[in-house]
């Protein structure tokens, strides 16, 4: 049974690491802030979610597992809020650039 | 080479890389972002060194509050950045500074690596006496019982730093509201976060303070999280920073050191030494001091980041 749990852990964490890699490559290669934010959310939501899912079988008790899920939910909340704020700031600076104003 | 050793080497290389990148950055904002990342990586290093309390403090202060403080400073300095870059020191001075820093780092590394094995340490003495304080976390027992004097003096230094920040206020707004009045769309995302996160943050902060008695944690880390929640609410415009001349604010600021001093003087009268705790009451006394200190730290750190008064108290 523990071997099966270990295999689930390794598979889920590897998949999560893959999403983190994809998000980082997107952050480095995409042309403008909005597309980069789009890439980052993949790392935040799916990458961390899969890592947490992989760590759940290794958690000692139900409380530790719930704490891991809470960490993921808090990161989701923070990531979503910050992405919105950065996107609005990027849009505003694009608009003022097009109008030819100084920031 | 084990996986753990490879991970630690990778972490060390990453920390050095981020440090070099932070110093080499051309814009202040970029350097501040590098500094925040550096603080978080250092927190990981502390965890690898089994110093989880220090890691919590590093993540909260180095990665969190210092980052906010430096971002605010970078924003204020943006207008003068071009002129400041023109006055940057020349290449020879910078190379000299780099060489001096490298020599100091090498001397420190040599000092640590040449320690005898096992290194001289007071940890066994602490472990032998932890039971007398009634606490389970040896770090908290050192902070609050064996070296309580240092902790008391640190809290007073925090107050002095806050007074230093307040002294930057112009005469006409003396004692007024610190920092600008933040405005944010009340139906927007930041206001939403400032309504949703503080209840969670307050519970987490009080939990980290409470669990510091037996697990990694403590008053300082808990107070920092409470300060961060207060700052979030201020930055979203949902509340205003109170004028620094308010009596309740100043009473909360001195509550921590005052309770600490009171307990210390009581120990002088009853136990024969300043800050001596009678063994039967050690844990309740320590917890009382920590409750007052958590409140004081939360308000002090919040006000330190809010800045010097900029608007008069009448408004």
Interface residues (C-beta under 8 A of the other chain):
Chain A: X74 X77 X78 X80 X81 X84 X85
Chain B: X189 X190 X192 X193 X196 X197 X200
